[in-house]
Amino acid sequence: MKGIILAGGAGSRMYPISQLYSKQLTLIYDKPLIYYPLSVLMLGGIKDILIISNEETIPFYKKLFLDGTHLGLNIEYALQSAPNGIAESFIIGDKFIGSDGVTLILGDNIFYGSLDFFQRALNRTHGATVFGYRVTDPERYGIVEFDHNGKAISIEEKPKVPKSDFAVPGLYVYDNKVVDISKNLEPSPRGELEITDVNMVYLKQGDLNVEKISRGVAWLDTGTPESLLQASNFFGAIEDRQGLKVACLEEISLHMDFIDLDKFETVINNMPKCAYKEYLVKIHSDRTK
């Protein structure tokens, strides 16, 4: 399974800061926003990851992550020259994906809590899996309609009259057919290759699975200044209360056995003196007792 993070977009809702840098580089409490979707892929066991962004932002991601080897990852980068739609990710990433399945996560989506729903999707080898998350404002999202047996029967983008309260978050798991499906899409009236159209192809073929996310999981879509502040406050409170960091990539790499303790120590030693380093030093100390 390959992983893609789509971390581009104009970020117009974040103006004026978007004049300087991508919203995925915005600080969520103590780390850049892009750490959070990357951590989801890592916790799913995905080590081959493609970050897609614009020409101005890719150098910043390269500075953050290099080629990923210090985290036990293989990170590559690709250019999306214009915001031509989420589904274009699979065309841009064609060679990267190869003959594998692929998970796509949007660079401004955060998931916190048990990722069992994601692991169940990764265990499937055929078709597509999207997720359903109950929201209070379904008219803002792509919405899944279910029949009386709980089977998905339609997906509608930002409906005026929603047929359910279950939104589709920006996390998608596909088999390799997604590449050809995306190449054969027609642009929508707004000129984009829509991810909803990809999902509708799978739905019509009877190959779309929808996993409902339980109420114990938080999904944060950080597309506005207000939601960024809410996310920062949320994770600040959690980390302060528990003394444990969320989306700490180095800790996840060690936990997932992507790197060993010696490599972990080397990574720590290359960091400047800071609270983040002190936390990782404690993790290392706890593991060597």
Secondary structure, 3 states (H helix, E strand, C coil): CEEEEECCCCCHHHCCHHHCCCHHHCEECCEECCHHHHHHHHHCCCCEEEEEECCCCHHHHHHHHCCCHHHCCEEEEEECCCCCCCCHHHHHCHHHHCCCCEEEEECCEEEECCCHHHHHHHCCCCCEEEEEEECCCHHHCEEEEECCCCCEEEEEECCCCCCCCEECCCEEEECCHHHHHHHCCCCCCCCCCCHHHHHHHHHHCCCEEEEECCCCCEEEECCCHHHHHHHHHHHHHHHHHHCCCCCCHHHHHHHCCCCCHHHHHHHHHCCCCCHHHHHHHHHHHHHHC
